[in-house]
């Protein structure tokens, strides 16, 4: 029987099972459990906000959102969010999911570290970010009861040192391509872990441009 928290559960479908199995086999326990909590908190937020969303698509977005941190799915030049979005799109395309739904999942993953925009977009896009922001940053902590938070963590445990562990996982997944963090929150991760890191600067890019003016 699939555990349920306030009428929220992992979708009981072949696609969801295949997504879960793929991510379980690909990611560490740290990231698998984090991604599972992202789904739960995102789905719970959707219920609270009375949004209409497809649980399968939300599950796909939540479970694939960090897979771009894994070496097998990490490119040399794209942001890890785009790597994850591309991996999800390839997975869903191979299973006959229609292109508009694939694009929704792709967008949800690609934008999950871009604050201030996803909440105005498709519910799946908004809710993947809502789940990430709750589990990593605790931005909506008070919107979930103690019982709900404990139930989610009971199903998908956090490590004892989760905050530092997740920062380290981000760093390990992006340190080979620091240039992809320009204008993104992951530049903060590199600055925290690598004293030699020189973040890109928007004003410097403008001033160094070949465009006259």
C-alpha positions as CSV (number, residue, x, y, z in Angstrom):
1,X,0.0,0.0,0.0
2,X,1.3,3.4,-1.0
3,X,1.7,5.7,2.1
4,X,-0.5,8.8,2.0
5,X,0.0,12.2,3.7
6,X,-3.1,14.4,3.7
7,X,-4.4,12.7,0.5
8,X,-0.9,13.1,-1.2
9,X,0.9,10.0,-2.3
10,X,3.4,9.0,-5.0
11,X,1.3,8.2,-8.1
12,X,0.5,4.6,-8.4
13,X,1.3,4.2,-12.1
14,X,3.7,2.4,-14.3
15,X,5.4,5.6,-15.3
16,X,5.8,6.7,-11.7
17,X,7.3,3.4,-10.7
18,X,9.7,3.5,-13.6
19,X,10.7,7.1,-12.6
20,X,11.3,6.0,-9.0
21,X,13.3,3.0,-10.0
22,X,15.5,5.0,-12.4
23,X,16.2,7.7,-10.0
24,X,16.8,5.3,-7.1
25,X,19.4,3.5,-9.3
26,X,21.1,6.7,-10.4
27,X,21.2,9.0,-7.4
28,X,22.6,8.7,-3.9
29,X,20.2,8.1,-1.0
30,X,20.7,11.8,0.0
31,X,19.4,13.1,-3.4
32,X,16.7,10.4,-3.9
33,X,15.2,11.1,-0.5
34,X,15.5,14.9,-1.0
35,X,13.7,14.6,-4.4
36,X,11.0,12.5,-2.9
37,X,10.4,15.1,-0.2
38,X,10.3,17.8,-2.9
39,X,7.5,15.9,-4.5
40,X,5.6,15.5,-1.2
41,X,6.0,19.1,-0.2
42,X,5.2,20.3,-3.7
43,X,2.0,18.2,-3.9
44,X,1.0,19.3,-0.5
45,X,1.5,23.0,-1.5
46,X,-0.6,22.3,-4.6
47,X,-3.5,21.0,-2.4
48,X,-3.1,24.0,0.0
49,X,-3.2,26.5,-3.0
50,X,-6.1,24.6,-4.6
51,X,-4.1,24.2,-7.8
52,X,-5.0,21.6,-10.5
53,X,-1.9,19.6,-11.4
54,X,-0.9,16.2,-12.8
55,X,0.7,14.2,-10.0
56,X,2.7,12.2,-12.6
57,X,4.3,15.3,-14.1
58,X,5.0,16.8,-10.7
59,X,6.6,13.5,-9.7
60,X,8.7,13.5,-12.8
61,X,9.9,17.1,-12.2
62,X,10.6,16.5,-8.6
63,X,12.5,13.2,-9.0
64,X,14.6,14.4,-11.9
65,X,15.3,17.9,-10.7
66,X,18.8,17.1,-9.3
67,X,19.8,14.2,-11.6
68,X,22.0,16.7,-13.5
69,X,24.4,16.5,-10.6
70,X,25.2,12.9,-11.4
71,X,28.3,12.3,-13.5
72,X,26.5,10.2,-16.1
73,X,24.0,13.0,-16.7
74,X,26.3,16.0,-16.4
75,X,27.5,17.9,-19.5
76,X,30.6,20.0,-19.7
77,X,28.9,23.2,-20.6
78,X,25.2,23.3,-19.6
79,X,23.8,24.2,-16.2
80,X,23.1,21.2,-14.1
81,X,19.4,22.2,-14.1
82,X,19.4,21.9,-17.9
83,X,21.2,18.6,-17.8
84,X,18.5,17.3,-15.5
85,X,15.7,18.7,-17.7
86,X,17.2,17.1,-20.7
87,X,17.5,13.7,-18.9
88,X,13.9,13.9,-17.9
89,X,12.8,14.8,-21.4
90,X,14.7,11.9,-22.9
91,X,13.2,9.5,-20.3
92,X,9.6,10.7,-20.9
93,X,10.0,10.8,-24.7
94,X,11.1,7.2,-24.7
95,X,7.8,6.4,-23.0
96,X,5.5,8.2,-25.4
97,X,4.7,11.2,-23.2
98,X,3.3,14.0,-25.3
99,X,5.6,17.0,-26.1
100,X,3.6,19.6,-24.2
101,X,3.9,17.6,-21.0
102,X,7.6,17.0,-21.6
103,X,8.1,20.7,-22.0
104,X,6.3,21.4,-18.7
105,X,8.5,19.0,-16.9
106,X,11.6,20.3,-18.7
107,X,10.7,23.9,-17.7
108,X,10.0,22.9,-14.1
109,X,13.5,21.4,-13.7
110,X,15.3,24.0,-15.7
111,X,13.9,26.8,-13.5
112,X,13.9,25.3,-10.1
113,X,16.9,27.4,-8.9
114,X,15.5,30.6,-10.4
115,X,13.5,32.3,-7.7
116,X,10.7,34.8,-8.3
117,X,9.5,33.3,-11.7
118,X,8.2,29.7,-11.3
119,X,5.3,30.7,-9.0
120,X,3.7,32.5,-11.9
121,X,3.9,29.6,-14.3
122,X,2.2,26.3,-14.9
123,X,1.3,24.6,-11.6
124,X,3.9,21.8,-12.1
125,X,6.6,24.4,-12.6
126,X,5.5,26.4,-9.6
127,X,5.2,23.3,-7.3
128,X,8.6,21.7,-8.1
129,X,10.2,25.0,-7.0
130,X,7.9,25.2,-4.0
131,X,9.0,21.7,-2.9
132,X,12.7,22.5,-3.4
133,X,12.4,25.8,-1.5
134,X,10.7,24.1,1.4
135,X,13.0,21.1,1.7
136,X,16.3,23.0,1.2
137,X,15.5,26.5,2.4
138,X,12.5,26.1,4.6
139,X,10.8,29.1,3.0
140,X,7.3,27.9,3.7
141,X,8.1,25.9,6.8
142,X,5.2,27.3,8.8
143,X,2.7,26.3,6.1
144,X,3.1,22.7,7.1
145,X,2.2,21.3,10.5
146,X,4.7,19.5,12.7
147,X,2.8,16.2,12.0
148,X,3.0,16.7,8.2
149,X,6.7,17.6,8.2
150,X,7.5,14.6,10.5
151,X,5.4,12.3,8.2
152,X,7.3,13.4,5.1
153,X,10.7,13.0,6.8
154,X,9.6,9.7,8.3
155,X,9.0,8.3,4.8
156,X,12.1,9.9,3.2
157,X,14.7,10.7,6.0
158,X,17.0,13.6,6.0
159,X,20.6,12.9,6.9
160,X,21.8,14.2,10.3
161,X,23.8,16.9,8.7
162,X,21.5,17.5,5.7
163,X,22.2,21.2,5.1
164,X,25.9,20.7,4.7
165,X,25.4,17.4,2.9
166,X,23.2,18.9,0.2
167,X,25.6,21.9,-0.3
168,X,28.4,19.4,-0.8
169,X,26.4,17.4,-3.3
170,X,25.7,20.6,-5.3
171,X,29.4,21.4,-5.2
172,X,30.5,18.0,-6.3
173,X,28.1,18.1,-9.2
174,X,29.0,21.5,-10.6
175,X,32.6,22.2,-9.6
176,X,33.9,20.9,-13.0
177,X,32.0,23.7,-14.8
178,X,32.0,26.8,-12.7
179,X,31.2,29.0,-15.7
180,X,27.6,27.5,-15.8
181,X,26.8,29.2,-12.4
182,X,26.8,32.7,-13.8
183,X,23.7,34.6,-12.6
184,X,22.6,31.5,-10.6
185,X,22.4,30.6,-6.9
186,X,24.9,27.8,-7.4
187,X,27.6,30.5,-7.7
188,X,27.1,30.9,-3.9
189,X,27.9,27.1,-3.4
190,X,31.2,27.4,-5.3
191,X,32.1,30.6,-3.4
192,X,31.4,28.8,-0.1
193,X,33.5,25.7,-1.0
194,X,36.3,27.1,-3.2
195,X,38.3,30.2,-2.1
196,X,39.8,30.5,-5.6
197,X,36.4,30.7,-7.4
198,X,35.9,34.0,-9.3
199,X,32.2,34.5,-10.0
200,X,31.0,36.1,-13.2
201,X,29.9,39.7,-12.9
202,X,27.1,41.0,-15.0
203,X,28.5,44.6,-15.1
204,X,31.9,43.3,-16.2
205,X,30.4,41.2,-19.0
206,X,28.7,44.3,-20.3
207,X,31.8,46.4,-20.1
208,X,33.9,43.8,-21.9
209,X,31.4,43.3,-24.7
210,X,32.6,44.0,-28.2
211,X,29.4,45.9,-28.8
212,X,30.2,49.6,-29.1
213,X,28.9,52.1,-26.6
